[in-house]
């Protein structure tokens, strides 16, 4: 099962890298907008919206690998005081809750993405770009979060609970 774990985590690492690169597109867009607006009194109709359309996928696609890196905010008030076995059980439970959450949101967002595609949905702004494609990123990102949460739960289940220094003392 480890090769499957590596595929899921590896794909999420690639998506994380792509998401990180998106910021390198957002910053120049916003810089261009600021210069055009304040130096030349010629604001763009596209820069703010384009940066928003890139920022959405940025955080959606980065989330699953961030889960692997344990980069999300964690409230460990209970788990810090718990035994190693209880900490492990809490960690597995947390990953399973994330998996259920991702599955539900992925399930709910899929019909919305399909509907947006069928309607050829646009943003209805002055620029009015098509946005249906970005709505497919939502269920895809939740699918990847679901898969990564299951991988992390399985890895936590396979790893023996580590004793803290306090528990190891006689």
Protein Blocks (a to p, Z undefined) as FASTA:
>chain_A
ZZmmmmmmmmmmmmmmmmmmmmmmmmmmmmmmmmmmmmnopacfklmmmmmmmmmmmmmm
mmmmmmmnopaccdfklmmmpcfklmmmmmmmmmmmmmmmmmmmmmmmmmmmmmmmmnop
aehianopafklmmmmmmmmmmmmmmmmmmmmmmmmmpccdddfklmpZZ
